[in-house]
């Protein structure tokens, strides 16, 4: 399991390691490594006793955009013409120093 942890120096007071929800933890230490170890210990205690942290994929129902996936076959002559026109326009835009 990997979670983002922010490690910041605290002027004159070592370091602090923090994370956001759902594991909003904060640990301090005299050194960076001590702050990280203290954070890990808090994490171990939080997850002890059967508590779990899992990633879930949530089905949001029918996505109307998915019906269009793959609707353009790259082998279709019309699509090839369209792709060629886009490539030509991109080359022209890249060559134009006034193009934003």
N, CA, C and O atoms as CSV, one atom per row, in Angstrom:
chain,resi,resn,atom,element,x,y,z
A,1,UNK,N,N,0.853,-1.170,0.000
A,1,UNK,CA,C,0.000,0.000,0.000
A,1,UNK,C,C,0.898,1.230,0.000
A,1,UNK,O,O,1.874,1.296,0.747
A,2,UNK,N,N,0.570,2.181,-0.822
A,2,UNK,CA,C,1.291,3.448,-0.850
A,2,UNK,C,C,0.294,4.583,-0.688
A,2,UNK,O,O,-0.762,4.588,-1.320
A,3,UNK,N,N,0.634,5.544,0.161
A,3,UNK,CA,C,-0.191,6.733,0.340
A,3,UNK,C,C,0.744,7.938,0.305
A,3,UNK,O,O,1.908,7.826,0.687
A,4,UNK,N,N,0.253,9.081,-0.146
A,4,UNK,CA,C,1.094,10.274,-0.127
A,4,UNK,C,C,1.217,10.812,1.296
A,4,UNK,O,O,0.228,10.933,2.018
A,5,UNK,N,N,2.448,11.132,1.682
A,5,UNK,CA,C,2.726,11.702,2.997
A,5,UNK,C,C,3.580,12.944,2.781
A,5,UNK,O,O,4.615,12.891,2.117
A,6,UNK,N,N,3.140,14.050,3.342
A,6,UNK,CA,C,3.872,15.305,3.244
A,6,UNK,C,C,4.842,15.397,4.412
A,6,UNK,O,O,4.441,15.279,5.570
A,7,UNK,N,N,6.123,15.608,4.108
A,7,UNK,CA,C,7.144,15.742,5.149
A,7,UNK,C,C,7.693,17.154,5.058
A,7,UNK,O,O,8.207,17.572,4.020
A,8,UNK,N,N,7.577,17.891,6.173
A,8,UNK,CA,C,7.998,19.287,6.176
A,8,UNK,C,C,8.944,19.560,7.340
A,8,UNK,O,O,8.727,19.069,8.447
A,9,UNK,N,N,9.996,20.346,7.091
A,9,UNK,CA,C,10.826,20.778,8.213
A,9,UNK,C,C,10.081,21.839,9.019
A,9,UNK,O,O,9.401,22.696,8.453
A,10,UNK,N,N,10.211,21.776,10.317
A,10,UNK,CA,C,9.621,22.773,11.211
A,10,UNK,C,C,10.787,23.571,11.782
A,10,UNK,O,O,11.585,23.036,12.552
A,11,UNK,N,N,10.893,24.839,11.415
A,11,UNK,CA,C,12.045,25.630,11.850
A,11,UNK,C,C,12.285,25.517,13.359
A,11,UNK,O,O,11.412,25.833,14.168
A,12,UNK,N,N,13.477,25.063,13.713
A,12,UNK,CA,C,13.859,24.948,15.115
A,12,UNK,C,C,13.165,23.833,15.873
A,12,UNK,O,O,13.308,23.741,17.093
A,13,UNK,N,N,12.399,22.964,15.171
A,13,UNK,CA,C,11.646,21.943,15.899
A,13,UNK,C,C,11.542,20.631,15.129
A,13,UNK,O,O,10.562,19.906,15.302
A,14,UNK,N,N,12.532,20.298,14.276
A,14,UNK,CA,C,12.536,19.010,13.601
A,14,UNK,C,C,11.672,18.961,12.360
A,14,UNK,O,O,11.705,19.862,11.523
A,15,UNK,N,N,10.897,17.891,12.255
A,15,UNK,CA,C,10.084,17.631,11.067
A,15,UNK,C,C,8.692,17.184,11.470
A,15,UNK,O,O,8.469,16.722,12.589
A,16,UNK,N,N,7.751,17.332,10.529
A,16,UNK,CA,C,6.398,16.830,10.723
A,16,UNK,C,C,5.995,16.085,9.453
A,16,UNK,O,O,6.247,16.547,8.340
A,17,UNK,N,N,5.364,14.926,9.639
A,17,UNK,CA,C,4.842,14.127,8.526
A,17,UNK,C,C,3.328,14.096,8.668
A,17,UNK,O,O,2.811,13.775,9.738
A,18,UNK,N,N,2.602,14.432,7.581
A,18,UNK,CA,C,1.136,14.457,7.631
A,18,UNK,C,C,0.554,13.794,6.390
A,18,UNK,O,O,1.187,13.727,5.336
A,19,UNK,N,N,-0.666,13.308,6.552
A,19,UNK,CA,C,-1.418,12.760,5.419
A,19,UNK,C,C,-2.851,13.251,5.537
A,19,UNK,O,O,-3.282,13.736,6.583
A,20,UNK,N,N,-3.579,13.111,4.427
A,20,UNK,CA,C,-4.970,13.553,4.408
A,20,UNK,C,C,-5.928,12.398,4.663
A,20,UNK,O,O,-5.514,11.273,4.945
A,21,UNK,N,N,-7.200,12.698,4.559
A,21,UNK,CA,C,-8.233,11.681,4.750
A,21,UNK,C,C,-8.088,10.574,3.714
A,21,UNK,O,O,-7.638,10.851,2.602
A,22,UNK,N,N,-8.436,9.381,4.019
A,22,UNK,CA,C,-9.127,8.898,5.214
A,22,UNK,C,C,-8.182,8.575,6.360
A,22,UNK,O,O,-8.626,8.148,7.426
A,23,UNK,N,N,-6.878,8.773,6.155
A,23,UNK,CA,C,-5.904,8.499,7.217
A,23,UNK,C,C,-5.231,9.796,7.630
A,23,UNK,O,O,-4.024,9.965,7.455
A,24,UNK,N,N,-6.003,10.687,8.167
A,24,UNK,CA,C,-5.458,11.979,8.571
A,24,UNK,C,C,-4.589,11.771,9.805
A,24,UNK,O,O,-5.083,11.738,10.932
A,25,UNK,N,N,-3.293,11.633,9.572
A,25,UNK,CA,C,-2.349,11.409,10.654
A,25,UNK,C,C,-1.304,12.508,10.647
A,25,UNK,O,O,-1.044,13.136,9.621
A,26,UNK,N,N,-0.712,12.728,11.808
A,26,UNK,CA,C,0.349,13.727,11.952
A,26,UNK,C,C,1.357,13.182,12.946
A,26,UNK,O,O,0.992,12.770,14.047
A,27,UNK,N,N,2.625,13.179,12.561
A,27,UNK,CA,C,3.678,12.691,13.447
A,27,UNK,C,C,4.862,13.633,13.366
A,27,UNK,O,O,5.195,14.144,12.296
A,28,UNK,N,N,5.488,13.856,14.495
A,28,UNK,CA,C,6.646,14.739,14.546
A,28,UNK,C,C,7.877,13.944,14.927
A,28,UNK,O,O,7.780,12.858,15.498
A,29,UNK,N,N,9.036,14.497,14.605
A,29,UNK,CA,C,10.293,13.869,14.989
A,29,UNK,C,C,11.417,14.876,14.902
A,29,UNK,O,O,11.320,15.882,14.200
A,30,UNK,N,N,12.484,14.591,15.624
A,30,UNK,CA,C,13.638,15.490,15.614
A,30,UNK,C,C,14.326,15.473,14.255
A,30,UNK,O,O,14.935,16.463,13.850
A,31,UNK,N,N,14.227,14.337,13.545
A,31,UNK,CA,C,14.800,14.221,12.204
A,31,UNK,C,C,13.705,13.797,11.235
A,31,UNK,O,O,12.610,13.407,11.640
A,32,UNK,N,N,14.018,13.879,9.964
A,32,UNK,CA,C,13.078,13.442,8.936
A,32,UNK,C,C,12.748,11.969,9.130
A,32,UNK,O,O,11.578,11.587,9.124
A,33,UNK,N,N,13.771,11.145,9.302
A,33,UNK,CA,C,13.551,9.703,9.462
A,33,UNK,C,C,12.726,9.378,10.703
A,33,UNK,O,O,11.886,8.479,10.674
A,34,UNK,N,N,12.960,10.100,11.784
A,34,UNK,CA,C,12.180,9.865,13.002
A,34,UNK,C,C,10.714,10.239,12.791
A,34,UNK,O,O,9.823,9.537,13.270
A,35,UNK,N,N,10.456,11.334,12.081
A,35,UNK,CA,C,9.078,11.730,11.799
A,35,UNK,C,C,8.389,10.670,10.945
A,35,UNK,O,O,7.227,10.340,11.184
A,36,UNK,N,N,9.099,10.133,9.948
A,36,UNK,CA,C,8.526,9.090,9.094
A,36,UNK,C,C,8.263,7.827,9.906
A,36,UNK,O,O,7.202,7.221,9.758
A,37,UNK,N,N,9.189,7.418,10.753
A,37,UNK,CA,C,8.990,6.223,11.586
A,37,UNK,C,C,7.819,6.409,12.543
A,37,UNK,O,O,7.022,5.492,12.737
A,38,UNK,N,N,7.715,7.585,13.136
A,38,UNK,CA,C,6.585,7.865,14.029
A,38,UNK,C,C,5.268,7.818,13.256
A,38,UNK,O,O,4.253,7.349,13.769
A,39,UNK,N,N,5.298,8.309,12.021
A,39,UNK,CA,C,4.101,8.255,11.174
A,39,UNK,C,C,3.723,6.803,10.888
A,39,UNK,O,O,2.557,6.421,10.995
A,40,UNK,N,N,4.723,5.999,10.524
A,40,UNK,CA,C,4.466,4.583,10.239
A,40,UNK,C,C,3.883,3.870,11.456
A,40,UNK,O,O,2.991,3.033,11.319
A,41,UNK,N,N,4.377,4.194,12.623
A,41,UNK,CA,C,3.858,3.565,13.841
A,41,UNK,C,C,2.398,3.955,14.077
A,41,UNK,O,O,1.581,3.115,14.454
A,42,UNK,N,N,2.076,5.214,13.858
A,42,UNK,CA,C,0.672,5.631,13.973
A,42,UNK,C,C,-0.190,4.872,12.971
A,42,UNK,O,O,-1.303,4.455,13.293
A,43,UNK,N,N,0.327,4.694,11.749
A,43,UNK,CA,C,-0.409,3.963,10.713
A,43,UNK,C,C,-0.636,2.523,11.147
A,43,UNK,O,O,-1.742,1.999,11.008
A,44,UNK,N,N,0.395,1.881,11.670
A,44,UNK,CA,C,0.258,0.493,12.129
A,44,UNK,C,C,-0.805,0.382,13.215
A,44,UNK,O,O,-1.631,-0.530,13.192
A,45,UNK,N,N,-0.781,1.308,14.163
A,45,UNK,CA,C,-1.786,1.273,15.240
A,45,UNK,C,C,-3.187,1.496,14.688
A,45,UNK,O,O,-4.141,0.852,15.124
A,46,UNK,N,N,-3.311,2.410,13.728
A,46,UNK,CA,C,-4.621,2.719,13.145
A,46,UNK,C,C,-5.191,1.527,12.388
A,46,UNK,O,O,-6.400,1.298,12.404
A,47,UNK,N,N,-4.321,0.767,11.723
A,47,UNK,CA,C,-4.769,-0.350,10.910
A,47,UNK,C,C,-4.798,-1.678,11.676
A,47,UNK,O,O,-5.174,-2.707,11.114
A,48,UNK,N,N,-4.412,-1.662,12.924
A,48,UNK,CA,C,-4.426,-2.891,13.735
A,48,UNK,C,C,-5.866,-3.284,14.062
A,48,UNK,O,O,-6.775,-2.455,14.028
A,49,UNK,N,N,-6.048,-4.555,14.377
A,49,UNK,CA,C,-7.354,-5.011,14.844
A,49,UNK,C,C,-8.383,-5.201,13.756
A,49,UNK,O,O,-9.581,-5.166,14.033
A,50,UNK,N,N,-7.943,-5.403,12.504
A,50,UNK,CA,C,-8.900,-5.696,11.448
A,50,UNK,C,C,-9.300,-4.517,10.592
A,50,UNK,O,O,-9.972,-4.713,9.579
A,51,UNK,N,N,-8.923,-3.304,10.948
A,51,UNK,CA,C,-9.216,-2.147,10.105
A,51,UNK,C,C,-8.456,-2.303,8.796
A,51,UNK,O,O,-7.290,-2.699,8.800
A,52,UNK,N,N,-9.109,-1.994,7.671
A,52,UNK,CA,C,-8.486,-2.155,6.364
A,52,UNK,C,C,-8.566,-0.866,5.558
A,52,UNK,O,O,-9.477,-0.058,5.735
A,53,UNK,N,N,-7.617,-0.697,4.691
A,53,UNK,CA,C,-7.633,0.382,3.709
A,53,UNK,C,C,-7.578,-0.282,2.346
A,53,UNK,O,O,-6.595,-0.949,2.023
A,54,UNK,N,N,-8.621,-0.110,1.540
A,54,UNK,CA,C,-8.691,-0.740,0.228
A,54,UNK,C,C,-9.025,0.306,-0.831
A,54,UNK,O,O,-9.555,1.372,-0.518
A,55,UNK,N,N,-8.713,-0.007,-2.071
A,55,UNK,CA,C,-9.112,0.826,-3.205
A,55,UNK,C,C,-10.311,0.170,-3.863
A,55,UNK,O,O,-10.318,-1.040,-4.088
A,56,UNK,N,N,-11.311,0.955,-4.167
A,56,UNK,CA,C,-12.520,0.435,-4.794
A,56,UNK,C,C,-12.778,1.143,-6.106
A,56,UNK,O,O,-12.560,2.349,-6.226
A,57,UNK,N,N,-13.239,0.397,-7.080
A,57,UNK,CA,C,-13.688,0.986,-8.336
A,57,UNK,C,C,-15.202,1.096,-8.234
A,57,UNK,O,O,-15.886,0.096,-8.016
A,58,UNK,N,N,-15.720,2.287,-8.388
A,58,UNK,CA,C,-17.153,2.527,-8.241
A,58,UNK,C,C,-17.782,2.618,-9.623
A,58,UNK,O,O,-17.382,3.445,-10.443
A,59,UNK,N,N,-18.776,1.758,-9.878
A,59,UNK,CA,C,-19.501,1.788,-11.142
A,59,UNK,C,C,-20.536,2.902,-11.058
A,59,UNK,O,O,-21.428,2.873,-10.210
A,60,UNK,N,N,-20.408,3.872,-11.935
A,60,UNK,CA,C,-21.330,5.011,-11.908
A,60,UNK,C,C,-22.486,4.816,-12.875
A,60,UNK,O,O,-23.209,5.762,-13.188
A,61,UNK,N,N,-22.658,3.595,-13.343
A,61,UNK,CA,C,-23.767,3.325,-14.259
A,61,UNK,C,C,-23.336,3.469,-15.695
A,61,UNK,O,O,-22.144,3.494,-15.999
A,62,UNK,N,N,-24.303,3.562,-16.573
A,62,UNK,CA,C,-24.013,3.690,-17.998
A,62,UNK,C,C,-23.369,5.033,-18.300
A,62,UNK,O,O,-23.903,6.089,-17.961
A,63,UNK,N,N,-22.231,4.971,-18.935
A,63,UNK,CA,C,-21.530,6.179,-19.345
A,63,UNK,C,C,-21.802,6.383,-20.835
A,63,UNK,O,O,-21.339,5.585,-21.649
A,64,UNK,N,N,-22.537,7.425,-21.212
A,64,UNK,CA,C,-22.895,7.604,-22.622
A,64,UNK,C,C,-21.682,7.759,-23.536
A,64,UNK,O,O,-21.778,7.471,-24.729
A,65,UNK,N,N,-20.554,8.204,-23.009
A,65,UNK,CA,C,-19.361,8.381,-23.842
A,65,UNK,C,C,-18.769,7.041,-24.262
A,65,UNK,O,O,-18.132,6.947,-25.311
A,66,UNK,N,N,-18.975,5.995,-23.445
A,66,UNK,CA,C,-18.409,4.698,-23.775
A,66,UNK,C,C,-19.010,4.114,-25.047
A,66,UNK,O,O,-18.360,3.311,-25.717
A,67,UNK,N,N,-20.228,4.496,-25.394
A,67,UNK,CA,C,-20.860,3.991,-26.608
A,67,UNK,C,C,-20.098,4.432,-27.854
A,67,UNK,O,O,-20.221,3.806,-28.907
A,68,UNK,N,N,-19.303,5.513,-27.746
A,68,UNK,CA,C,-18.577,6.035,-28.904
A,68,UNK,C,C,-17.155,5.518,-29.006
A,68,UNK,O,O,-16.480,5.780,-30.002
A,69,UNK,N,N,-16.683,4.793,-28.008
A,69,UNK,CA,C,-15.316,4.288,-28.037
A,69,UNK,C,C,-15.149,3.354,-29.231
A,69,UNK,O,O,-15.932,2.421,-29.410
A,70,UNK,N,N,-14.132,3.607,-30.041
A,70,UNK,CA,C,-13.837,2.761,-31.181
A,70,UNK,C,C,-14.727,2.984,-32.392
A,70,UNK,O,O,-14.700,2.187,-33.330
A,71,UNK,N,N,-15.514,4.051,-32.392
A,71,UNK,CA,C,-16.424,4.251,-33.510
A,71,UNK,C,C,-15.701,4.684,-34.790
A,71,UNK,O,O,-16.255,4.576,-35.884
A,72,UNK,N,N,-14.467,5.173,-34.652
A,72,UNK,CA,C,-13.694,5.576,-35.824
A,72,UNK,C,C,-12.606,4.541,-36.080
A,72,UNK,O,O,-11.669,4.416,-35.291
A,73,UNK,N,N,-12.721,3.816,-37.153
A,73,UNK,CA,C,-11.747,2.810,-37.548
A,73,UNK,C,C,-10.625,3.508,-38.309
A,73,UNK,O,O,-10.876,4.150,-39.328
A,74,UNK,N,N,-9.401,3.390,-37.829
A,74,UNK,CA,C,-8.269,4.074,-38.461
A,74,UNK,C,C,-8.048,3.602,-39.903
A,74,UNK,O,O,-7.381,4.288,-40.678
A,75,UNK,N,N,-8.589,2.460,-40.264
A,75,UNK,CA,C,-8.436,1.949,-41.632
A,75,UNK,C,C,-9.492,2.527,-42.575
A,75,UNK,O,O,-9.379,2.389,-43.794
A,76,UNK,N,N,-10.499,3.162,-42.024
A,76,UNK,CA,C,-11.573,3.764,-42.835
A,76,UNK,C,C,-10.966,4.918,-43.647
A,76,UNK,O,O,-10.288,5.773,-43.079
A,77,UNK,N,N,-11.199,4.954,-44.966
A,77,UNK,CA,C,-10.621,6.021,-45.800
A,77,UNK,C,C,-11.017,7.425,-45.341
A,77,UNK,O,O,-10.210,8.350,-45.420
A,78,UNK,N,N,-12.239,7.588,-44.867
A,78,UNK,CA,C,-12.657,8.914,-44.383
A,78,UNK,C,C,-11.860,9.315,-43.146
A,78,UNK,O,O,-11.460,10.471,-43.005
A,79,UNK,N,N,-11.636,8.372,-42.266
A,79,UNK,CA,C,-10.871,8.654,-41.050
A,79,UNK,C,C,-9.415,8.939,-41.412
A,79,UNK,O,O,-8.796,9.828,-40.827
A,80,UNK,N,N,-8.858,8.189,-42.377
A,80,UNK,CA,C,-7.479,8.438,-42.806
A,80,UNK,C,C,-7.339,9.845,-43.388
A,80,UNK,O,O,-6.345,10.528,-43.143
A,81,UNK,N,N,-8.328,10.267,-44.149
A,81,UNK,CA,C,-8.304,11.621,-44.718
A,81,UNK,C,C,-8.364,12.670,-43.605
A,81,UNK,O,O,-7.655,13.675,-43.645
A,82,UNK,N,N,-9.210,12.421,-42.626
A,82,UNK,CA,C,-9.357,13.333,-41.487
A,82,UNK,C,C,-8.047,13.424,-40.707
A,82,UNK,O,O,-7.613,14.522,-40.358
A,83,UNK,N,N,-7.404,12.270,-40.427
A,83,UNK,CA,C,-6.134,12.259,-39.701
A,83,UNK,C,C,-5.042,12.989,-40.488
A,83,UNK,O,O,-4.230,13.713,-39.912
A,84,UNK,N,N,-5.033,12.790,-41.807
A,84,UNK,CA,C,-4.046,13.466,-42.652
A,84,UNK,C,C,-4.236,14.981,-42.580
A,84,UNK,O,O,-3.260,15.725,-42.484
A,85,UNK,N,N,-5.480,15.437,-42.624
A,85,UNK,CA,C,-5.762,16.870,-42.537
A,85,UNK,C,C,-5.315,17.429,-41.189
A,85,UNK,O,O,-4.778,18.535,-41.117
A,86,UNK,N,N,-5.535,16.672,-40.135
A,86,UNK,CA,C,-5.098,17.136,-38.805
A,86,UNK,C,C,-3.580,17.226,-38.733
A,86,UNK,O,O,-3.041,18.172,-38.158
A,87,UNK,N,N,-2.884,16.245,-39.313
A,87,UNK,CA,C,-1.418,16.279,-39.314
A,87,UNK,C,C,-0.903,17.482,-40.100
A,87,UNK,O,O,0.030,18.156,-39.664
A,88,UNK,N,N,-1.500,17.749,-41.246
A,88,UNK,CA,C,-1.091,18.905,-42.060
A,88,UNK,C,C,-1.344,20.214,-41.318
A,88,UNK,O,O,-0.502,21.112,-41.338
A,89,UNK,N,N,-2.492,20.326,-40.667
A,89,UNK,CA,C,-2.794,21.535,-39.890
A,89,UNK,C,C,-1.817,21.694,-38.727
A,89,UNK,O,O,-1.405,22.813,-38.419
A,90,UNK,N,N,-1.444,20.593,-38.080
A,90,UNK,CA,C,-0.495,20.666,-36.961
A,90,UNK,C,C,0.859,21.128,-37.455
A,90,UNK,O,O,1.487,21.979,-36.824
A,91,UNK,N,N,1.334,20.575,-38.594
A,91,UNK,CA,C,2.619,20.990,-39.158
A,91,UNK,C,C,2.597,22.481,-39.501
A,91,UNK,O,O,3.559,23.196,-39.218
A,92,UNK,N,N,1.512,22.948,-40.104
A,92,UNK,CA,C,1.394,24.360,-40.476
A,92,UNK,C,C,1.393,25.233,-39.212
A,92,UNK,O,O,2.038,26.281,-39.182
A,93,UNK,N,N,0.682,24.806,-38.190
A,93,UNK,CA,C,0.633,25.581,-36.943
A,93,UNK,C,C,2.012,25.614,-36.281
A,93,UNK,O,O,2.433,26.651,-35.770
A,94,UNK,N,N,2.713,24.477,-36.291
A,94,UNK,CA,C,4.052,24.427,-35.676
A,94,UNK,C,C,5.029,25.313,-36.420
A,94,UNK,O,O,5.942,25.873,-35.813
A,95,UNK,N,N,4.852,25.448,-37.732
A,95,UNK,CA,C,5.769,26.259,-38.542
A,95,UNK,C,C,5.455,27.751,-38.472
A,95,UNK,O,O,6.282,28.576,-38.860
A,96,UNK,N,N,4.274,28.099,-37.984
A,96,UNK,CA,C,3.850,29.501,-37.942
A,96,UNK,C,C,4.274,30.128,-36.622
A,96,UNK,O,O,3.737,29.768,-35.575
A,97,UNK,N,N,5.236,31.067,-36.646
A,97,UNK,CA,C,5.696,31.681,-35.391
A,97,UNK,C,C,4.643,32.536,-34.702
A,97,UNK,O,O,4.773,32.832,-33.515
A,98,UNK,N,N,3.602,32.937,-35.428
A,98,UNK,CA,C,2.533,33.764,-34.840
A,98,UNK,C,C,1.408,32.933,-34.277
A,98,UNK,O,O,0.481,33.476,-33.676
A,99,UNK,N,N,1.468,31.610,-34.458
A,99,UNK,CA,C,0.418,30.733,-33.924
A,99,UNK,C,C,0.588,30.626,-32.405
A,99,UNK,O,O,1.692,30.394,-31.913
A,100,UNK,N,N,-0.511,30.796,-31.669
A,100,UNK,CA,C,-0.374,30.805,-30.193
A,100,UNK,C,C,0.096,29.511,-29.612
A,100,UNK,O,O,0.247,29.399,-28.396
